[in-house]
Amino acid sequence: MLHAVMELVSDGIWDWNANTGFVYRNPGWYEMLGYANHSLENSVFTWENVIHPDDYPQVMKVFDDYLHHRTAHYQAEYRCRKKDGTFLWIEDRGYVITRNADDSVARMIGAHRNIQARKHSIEQLERRNKSLEALVAERTLELSRVNQQLQLQLNENRSLAESDALTHIANRYRLEKVLLEECERAQRFRLPLSVIAMDIDDFKPINDRHGHAVGDETLVRVVECLAACVRHGDLLARWGGDEFMVVLPKSTLETAKALAERMRQALRNLPSVGEFKVTLSLGVVQRVNDESPTRLMARADQALYRSKAAGKDGVSE
């Protein structure tokens, strides 16, 4: 009766009498592996010989663990060699029916089920998954490269948008943006903030007498000289034409005046442009109370014009 039930739920059954070593295998077992009915030896060696060599150690471990009560069930999936030399994936389940007085196995029965189609489907799915993973990895890498290129382009565009095309220092747009941020920071943390406005003295005659190319070259040399004077954290910007501003975070009026004087003196060391000596007039102010960026720049501009009115080549507040 037990064999009849197992015939219904499996492709092959086996019945092992461990005391005699005899193993019965039903016709379905032989048919599954392509052998003639009862054409193999009725012993456990037949089973061991058809197991794929790569699967054999794991199968034996699972089998021994069950026999010695280390696991509650015996179930294994492995490949069996068919008569034509190919291998078939099977699921093997077994149960100890009786044991001897010393607890050794007396009789055990089991069933083999052909799972080749299921394994094939799983392998196909795994291959598709690996292919998909490779495609996703490739697309991710490609997207990462594109993002890097876009970021570089974005950084370049931002730099172009915030830099003066001739002198490559901050332009008016960046100046106003940074000054707003620094005014808010100064207000929030009650920090000093100063601004220097400056203008090249008598710059228009240089352009008129020597041309705009020489005027542009003079502006570049002036900026190089000024940039060498400003501190880390200060912002040197071109306000327009031959006018420049420096934003000095966390700086008092005295600190700003000292920097302005250094810049004025450094500029006096530049070579003359023809008969014109390049000098600088500067106006210095410190932010007061909740003063707006617009008002702060206007006061710096007024201080600059006081320097101009006082004879140029000087620093006023």
C-alpha positions in Angstrom: 0.0 0.0 0.0 2.8 2.4 0.9 4.6 1.8 -2.4 1.4 2.4 -4.3 0.9 5.8 -2.7 4.5 6.7 -3.4 4.1 5.7 -7.0 1.4 8.4 -7.3 3.5 11.2 -5.9 6.9 10.5 -7.4 8.8 9.5 -10.5 10.7 6.7 -8.8 10.8 5.0 -5.4 13.4 3.1 -3.5 13.2 0.8 -0.5 16.4 0.1 1.4 16.8 -2.9 3.8 19.8 -1.7 5.7 20.2 -5.0 7.5 20.6 -7.0 4.3 21.9 -4.2 2.0 19.1 -4.9 -0.6 17.6 -1.9 -2.3 14.4 -2.2 -4.3 13.8 0.4 -7.0 10.6 0.5 -8.9 10.3 0.5 -12.7 9.6 4.3 -12.7 13.0 4.9 -11.2 14.7 3.0 -14.0 12.6 4.6 -16.6 13.4 8.1 -15.3 17.1 7.5 -15.8 16.8 5.6 -19.1 17.8 2.2 -17.8 16.0 -1.1 -18.5 13.9 -2.3 -15.6 16.0 -3.9 -12.8 19.1 -3.7 -15.0 21.3 -2.4 -12.1 22.6 -3.9 -8.9 20.1 -3.8 -6.1 22.5 -2.1 -3.6 23.3 1.3 -2.2 26.4 1.4 -4.5 24.1 1.8 -7.5 22.7 5.0 -6.0 26.2 6.3 -5.1 27.5 5.6 -8.6 24.8 7.6 -10.3 25.2 10.8 -8.2 27.1 13.6 -9.9 30.7 13.7 -8.4 30.3 17.4 -7.6 27.0 16.8 -5.7 28.1 13.6 -3.9 29.8 15.1 -0.7 26.8 17.4 0.1 24.3 14.6 -0.5 26.2 12.2 1.8 26.4 14.9 4.5 22.6 15.5 4.4 22.0 11.7 4.4 24.3 11.1 7.4 22.9 14.0 9.3 19.4 12.5 9.0 20.5 9.0 9.9 22.2 10.2 13.1 19.3 12.5 14.2 21.1 15.7 13.4 18.3 16.8 11.2 14.6 15.9 11.3 14.2 15.2 7.6 16.1 13.8 4.6 15.7 15.9 1.5 18.3 16.7 -1.2 18.4 18.0 -4.7 21.2 16.6 -6.9 22.1 15.4 -10.4 21.9 11.7 -11.3 23.7 10.2 -14.3 21.4 8.7 -16.9 22.2 5.8 -19.1 23.1 8.1 -22.0 25.7 9.9 -19.9 23.7 13.1 -19.3 22.6 14.2 -15.9 19.1 14.7 -14.6 18.2 16.9 -11.6 16.1 15.0 -9.1 14.6 15.7 -5.7 15.3 12.9 -3.2 13.2 12.4 0.0 13.6 9.5 2.4 12.1 8.3 5.7 13.4 5.7 8.2 10.6 3.2 8.8 12.3 1.1 11.4 15.4 1.1 13.4 17.3 -1.7 15.2 17.8 -2.0 18.9 21.1 -0.1 18.7 19.3 2.7 16.9 20.9 1.9 13.5 18.7 2.0 10.5 16.8 -1.2 9.7 14.6 0.0 6.8 14.3 3.2 4.9 12.1 4.2 2.0 12.2 7.2 -0.3 11.1 8.8 -3.5 12.9 10.5 -6.4 11.1 13.2 -8.4 12.3 14.6 -11.7 12.9 18.4 -11.2 14.8 19.0 -14.4 12.2 21.3 -15.9 12.1 23.4 -12.7 15.9 23.6 -12.4 16.1 24.6 -16.1 13.5 27.3 -15.5 15.5 28.6 -12.5 18.7 28.5 -14.4 17.1 30.5 -17.2 15.7 33.0 -14.7 19.1 33.3 -13.1 20.8 33.9 -16.4 18.2 36.5 -17.3 18.7 38.1 -13.9 22.4 38.2 -14.4 22.0 39.6 -17.8 19.6 42.2 -16.4 22.0 43.0 -13.6 24.8 43.4 -16.1 22.6 45.7 -18.2 21.6 47.7 -15.1 25.2 48.0 -14.0 26.2 49.1 -17.5 23.4 51.6 -17.7 24.1 52.8 -14.1 27.8 53.3 -15.0 26.8 55.1 -18.2 24.3 57.3 -16.2 27.0 58.0 -13.7 29.4 59.1 -16.5 26.6 61.3 -18.0 25.9 62.8 -14.5 29.6 63.5 -14.0 29.7 65.3 -17.4 26.6 67.2 -16.6 27.9 68.2 -13.2 31.2 69.4 -14.9 29.2 71.3 -17.4 27.0 72.7 -14.6 30.1 73.8 -12.7 31.6 75.3 -15.7 28.3 77.2 -16.5 28.1 78.4 -12.9 31.7 79.6 -13.1 31.0 81.4 -16.3 27.8 82.9 -14.9 29.6 84.2 -11.8 33.0 85.1 -13.2 34.2 88.2 -15.1 35.1 87.2 -18.6 38.2 89.4 -18.8 39.8 89.2 -15.3 38.2 85.8 -14.2 37.4 87.2 -10.7 33.8 87.3 -9.4 31.5 89.4 -11.4 28.7 91.8 -10.3 26.2 89.0 -10.0 28.3 86.9 -7.7 29.3 90.0 -5.7 25.7 90.9 -5.0 24.9 87.3 -4.1 27.8 86.8 -1.7 27.3 90.3 -0.1 23.6 89.3 0.6 24.7 86.1 2.2 27.4 87.8 4.3 25.0 90.5 5.5 22.6 87.8 6.6 25.4 85.9 8.4 26.7 89.1 10.0 23.2 89.9 11.2 22.5 86.4 12.5 25.8 86.0 14.4 26.5 89.7 15.2 29.7 89.6 13.3 31.5 92.6 11.7 31.5 93.0 7.9 33.4 95.5 5.8 33.5 96.4 2.2 36.2 98.1 0.1 35.2 99.9 -3.1 38.0 100.9 -5.5 38.6 102.6 -8.8 41.6 103.0 -11.1 42.6 106.6 -11.3 42.4 108.2 -14.7 41.8 105.0 -16.5 39.8 106.4 -19.4 42.9 108.3 -20.9 44.7 104.9 -21.0 42.0 103.5 -23.2 41.8 106.7 -25.3 45.5 107.0 -25.8 46.7 103.4 -26.1 43.5 101.5 -27.1 41.2 99.0 -25.4 43.7 96.1 -25.8 46.2 97.9 -23.6 43.4 99.0 -21.3 42.3 95.3 -20.9 45.9 94.2 -20.3 46.2 96.9 -17.6 43.0 95.7 -15.9 44.3 92.1 -15.8 47.6 93.2 -14.2 45.7 95.3 -11.7 43.5 92.4 -10.7 46.6 90.1 -10.3 48.1 92.6 -8.0 44.9 93.0 -5.9 44.3 89.3 -5.8 47.7 88.8 -4.2 46.7 91.1 -1.4 43.3 89.7 -0.4 43.0 87.1 2.3 41.4 83.6 2.1 37.7 84.1 2.6 37.6 87.6 1.1 35.8 88.1 -2.2 37.4 90.3 -4.9 34.9 91.3 -7.6 34.7 93.5 -10.7 31.9 95.9 -10.1 32.1 97.3 -13.6 34.6 98.9 -16.0 37.6 99.8 -13.9 35.7 99.6 -10.6 36.2 96.8 -8.1 35.0 95.7 -4.7 36.2 93.5 -1.9 33.8 91.9 0.6 35.6 91.2 3.9 33.6 88.9 6.2 34.3 89.1 10.0 36.4 92.2 9.5 36.3 95.5 11.2 36.8 98.9 9.7 40.4 99.0 10.9 41.2 95.6 9.3 39.6 96.7 6.0 41.5 100.1 6.0 44.8 98.2 6.6 44.1 95.9 3.6 43.0 98.8 1.5 46.3 100.6 2.2 48.3 97.5 1.3 46.4 97.2 -2.0 47.0 100.9 -2.8 50.7 100.6 -2.1 51.0 97.3 -4.1 49.4 98.9 -7.1 51.9 101.8 -7.1 54.6 99.2 -7.8 53.1 98.4 -11.2 54.9 99.7 -14.3 53.5 102.8 -15.9 51.4 102.6 -19.0 53.1 105.0 -21.2 53.1 108.3 -19.4 50.3 107.1 -17.1 51.1 105.9 -13.6 48.5 103.4 -12.4 47.1 104.3 -9.0 44.0 103.4 -7.0 41.5 105.3 -5.0 39.6 103.3 -2.3 36.6 103.7 0.0 36.2 101.6 3.1 33.1 101.1 5.2 31.9 98.7 7.9 28.3 97.5 8.1 26.2 99.1 10.8 23.1 97.7 12.6 20.8 95.9 10.1 22.2 97.8 7.0 21.1 96.2 3.7 23.7 95.2 1.0 22.5 98.0 -1.3 23.0 100.6 1.4 26.4 99.2 2.3 27.6 99.3 -1.3 26.3 102.8 -1.7 28.2 104.0 1.4 31.4 102.3 0.1 30.9 104.1 -3.3 30.5 107.4 -1.5 33.7 106.8 0.5 35.4 106.0 -2.8 34.4 109.3 -4.3 35.7 111.1 -1.3 39.1 109.6 -2.1 38.7 110.9 -5.6 37.8 114.3 -4.4 40.7 114.4 -2.0 43.2 114.0 -4.9 43.1 110.3 -5.8 45.6 107.5 -4.8 44.2 107.4 -1.3 41.9 105.5 1.2 38.8 107.2 2.7 36.1 106.0 5.0 
